Amino acid sequence: MKKIAIVGGGAAGMACAVFLARRGARVALLERGERLGRKLSATGNGQGNVTNVNMGAEHYRSDDIQKVESALKKFGAEDTVNFLESLGGIFLSDARGRVYPASRQASSVTDLFRRELKRLNADVVFGAQVKELAYHGEFTLKWAGGHMAADAVVLAAGGCAAPNFGTDGTAYALAEKFSHTVTPLAPALVQLRCDPAAVRGLKGIRLDAALTLLRGKREIVRTRGDLLFTESGISGDAVFRLSSYAEKGDVVRADLLPDVCEERLSSAYSRGGDLVGVLNNGLARALEKRAQGEKLLKLVKRFPLEITGTLGFAYAQVTRGGIPLSETDEHLMSRFCKNLYFAGEILNADGDCGGYNLQWAFSSAHLVAEDIVC
């Protein structure tokens, strides 16, 4: 019977371990920290947005989007819900298709995995940050205070985002020893920094807005949802979705009143002479200090925010970039080393905000597990 070592106890690693252990495989799940699923327990603002019923490859970025699409077709949102409910939970979707545990606690999703791994008698090793990975007829893995041999290895150690949860990007080096490359890395689903003058006096104001990302005169992407002004820029789910495409020097044009046409806005303003009853009072006062008349109305519908950067990996939800999918086969096995697999965020595939990145974790883990046990 094969012995499989899974490096990384996050969503992809735990799911892969469950898939394999349920099929009778000998699994060792190696986690660098002292707890499994730390990042999973914080997902969806702590509520556990695990997938989205509106699933499709158009919500992802990758060097090989066909591979992403294939993985999603083999194990999609419905499969994820069925799988998670087989662990004992109940999962429900909201009006935007986002799927959450009925408990609305991300930590309860992690608890389901922990309980199942215990039930399956999976070998979970804590404090095992793998520093060396080699292959000489079989794989050898070494970490401070321990080592093991394995017939197959799954690298599911995440990317660079949220290093406070233990995902600091050091696992890429393990793949590079086998001739793999790493694409340029960037934080995604992250707050954006803006010109301080543009957000002065707006900190803490949250509203529903329609955002357009512009690069020069070219429109890159549009999003709509929560826009939250911060001390250094903008946040909120609409910003997170847009951040995956944003570059320094781009401009976010925000429609601060997307359900009201310019004619109706102008009519209301002409009757009252201000924005009382039209916008959040704090936002209205801040804008009225900057402009009046037609210039003020233009600000409401086309508020410009020049991007100066992001808050970086420390505040990002996911990593954009990673091990190219083109360096793996259709089962996400390395093209350079037989029985070396990849799953989850370590790969060059990142999705929109709304459950898409966890879906990739589960889909890629399932694809890998099915090939190992076939």
N, C-alpha and C positions, 0 to 999 in steps of 0.2 A: 504494500500500500504506500502511495506517495506521501511524503511529508512536505507540507506547504507552509512556508513562512510568509506572513503578511506584515509588511513594515508600515506601521501607522494605524492607530486606533481611532480614527475619525469615522465619518459616515461611510465612506467607500470601504475602508478596511473592515469595519464591523459588519457591514452588509456582506462583503465577500466571505468573511469568516463564517457567517450564518449559512450562506448558500452552500459553501463547501462542507461544513460540518453536518448539515442536514442530509448530504449525499454520502456521508460516512467517511469523508476524508480526514486525515490527521492534520490538524491545523494548529499553528502557533501564531498568535497575534502579538506582535511586538510593539509596545507603546512606550515612547520616550518619557512621558510624564507618569503621574501617579493615579490618573483617572482616565477612563475612556470617554470619548465624545465630548470633550470640553467645548469645542467650537460648535458642534451640533446643538449643544444645550443653550446656545445663545442665538441661534438662527431665528429669523423672522421677528426681530425685536423681542426675543425671548418667548415668542408664541409658537415657534416651530412650523414655519411654512415649508413643507417637505416636497411639494411638487405643484403643478398647475394643470388644470384640466385642458387648458388651451395649449397643448404641447405640440412642438414642431421645431425642426432644425433652423427655421428662420429666426428663432430667438437666441441663436448661438453664434459665436465667432470661433474659427479654427482654421488651421492650414489644410484640413481635409474634412470639409463639412459633410461629405458623403458618408464618412465613417461615423460621424455623430448621428446622422439621420438613420443609418442602419442600426445603431445601438438603440436608439429611441423606438424604432419599429419593433425590435425584438423584446424590449422591456420598457414600456411607456408608463404614462401617468396612472392608468388603471391598474397595471401590474404592480406598480409601487404601492398604491393604496391597498390592494389585495395582500401584498407581501407584509406591509406594516400591520394590517389588521390580523394577519396570521400570527403575529407576535402577541396579540391580545388587546390592541388598541382600537379605538374608533376614530375615523378621520372624516372630516367634512369640508366641503368647499364653500367659499364665500362668493359674493356677486361678481368678483373679478377673476374667479377661477382658481384662486389660491387655496391650497389644501392644508388644513391644520388639524392637529389632534383635537378631539372634543374637549380635552382638558385646557387647551390653549396654553400649554406649557411645553416649551421645547425640551426641557429637562426630562419630561415624561417619555419622549421619544427615545432619548438615550437610555432611560431606565428599561424600556422594552428590550432594547438590544442587549443590555447587560444581563437581564434576566434570562433571555434566550441563550446567550453564550454560556451562562452558568448551567442551564438545563442540559445543553449539548455537551457539557464537559470539555469545552474548547480550552486549550492552553493559552492563557493570557499572561504575558510577561511585562511587568511595569519597570520603569527605569531603564528601558532597553533602547537607547538611542544608537542605532546601528552606525558604526563608524567605518567598518570595512565590509565589503561584499566582494567575494571572488568566486570563480568557477574553475574547478579542476575535476571534471567528471561528475561532481556534485557541487552545490553551492555551499559556501561557508559564510556565516555572518558573525561579526564580532561587535561587542559593545562593552563598555566599562563594566567589568565584573561578570561577563558572560559570553557565551558563544554557542552556536548550533550549526548543524548541517541540515540541508533541505534539498529535495528533488526539484522544487519549483519555488520561485519567489515572486511575490506581488508587491510592487512599490506603490503604496497608497498613502504617502507621507505628506500630501498637500503641497502648497506652494509657499509664497512669502507673506500672504495676507494674514493679518491678526497674529503677529508673532507672540503675543501674550498667551495664546493658546498652544504654543509649541510648534507652529508652522512657520519656520524661519528661512526656508529655502535650502537648507543644508543637504537635503536628500537628493537634490539634483546631481551632486557630486558622485553619488553612488551609480547613477545611470551613465555619467560621463566616463567612468572607468570602462564601460562596455562600448565605447565609441559613439554614444548618443550625444546629441547637441541640445542646447537649450535656446529657444527663441528669446528675443528681447522681452523682458518682464516689466509689467506696469501694474499699479494698483487699479482695481475695477470695483464698481459698486461702492463708491467712495465720495466723501464730501469734496466739493470743488472750492478752490480759493479764487477770489475775485479782487479787482481793484478795491482797496478799502473804502475809497470815496463813494463807490457805487452802493455799498451796503451800510454806510454810516447811518445810525439811527433806526435801523431795521431789525436788529438782533432780537430773536425770539418770535417774530411774526411768522405765522404759518397760514397758508392759504392753498386753495386748489388753483393750479395754473397750467397753462399750455406752454411748453418750452420748445424752442427751435434752436438747434445748434448750427451755427454758421461758421464756415471757414472761408474768409473773404466774402464773396457773394454767393458761394455754393452752400446749399442746404445739405447738412449731413444726416440729421435725424430729427424726428419730432417725438416728444413724449408729453404725457399729461398725468397729473396727480399732485401729491403734496409737494409744495415748495416751502422750505423753512430757511429763513435768513439767519445766518450765524454771525459771530463776530468777525470772521475772516472770509466769509463767502456764503455758499448756499448748500443746503442739504435737503433731505426728503426723498421719497421713493421716485418721484419724477426725475430728480437730479441723479440718483443712483443709476437709473436705467440709461440715462444720457452719458454718464461719466465714462462708460466703457468705450465711447467713441471720441471723447474730448481730448484736445491737445492744447498746450500752452499757446495763447494768442487767439484761440477761437472765441467767438462771442455767443453767449446764450441770450436769445431774445425771448423775453417772458411776456406772455399775455396774462395779466393779473386778473382779468375778468373775462374768461374764455366763453361764458355762456351769454354774454351781452354784446351785441353788435355795436359798431362805432356810432351809428346813427342814434341808437337808443341811449347810449352813454352821453352823447353830445346833448340830446334833448333834456336828460335829467340834470346835467350840469348847467344848462342855460336857465332852467327853472330855479335852481337853488343857488348857483354861483359857487358851489363847493362840492365835495365828495361825501358829505354826510349821508348815511344810509346807502351808500354805493360800495364803499370799501371799508375794511377794518379801519377803525378810527386812527390807530397808531400809524398804519400804512398811509392813510389819507393825509394826515398831518405832515408826515415826512415828505411825501411827494409834493404837497402844496408849498413846501419850503423851497422846492427846487424849480418849480415852474407853475405857470398859470395859463388859463385859456386853452387854446388848441395844443400848445406844447405839453401841458399837463395831461390832456387826454391821450396824446401820443405816448407819453410815459406809461400810462395805464395799460395800453394795448401792445406796446412794443418797448418794454423796459430792457435796456441793454446791459449786459454783464460780461465784461471781458475776463476770460479765464487766465489766471496767472499760474495755476498748478493745482495740485491736489493735497490732501492732508497726508498722503503717503500710505505705505503698507500697514502702518500701525493702526490706521482707521479704516482700512479697506475690508470688504467682506470676502473678496475673491482675488485671485491673481490672473491677470491677462498674460498669456504666453505659457511656455513650459516645454516639455518634451514633445517634439512634433509628432502628430499622429501618423505622418508619412513614414516615420521610422518604426512603425508597428504594423503587424499584419491585420487582417480583418477581425481577429480575436484580441487585439491590443497586446499581442506578444511581440517582444523585441525582434526586429529583423536581423539583429546582430548576435543575439544569444538565445538559443532555444530555452524555453521554460522560464524566461524572465518576462514578467507582465507588468502593466501599468494600469492604475485605476484612479479616477477622480481628478482632483485639482492639479496634480503633478503634470498632467497632460496639457497640451495647448488647446484647450477647449473651455470657453467661459460663456455663461449664459446671462440673460437679462435678470433683473430683480423680479422676484415673484415665485420662487421655488424651482427655477430652472437649473441652478447649479447643484442642488441636492439631487434633482432627477438625474443629472449627468453622473453624479457619484454612484447612484444605485444602478443605473443602466450599464455603466462601464464595469462595475463590480460583477454584475450578473453575467455580462459577456465573458469576462475573464474566468469566472467560476465554471461556467458551462464548458469552456474549452478544456480546463484542467481536468475535469472529472469525466469527460466524454470517452 
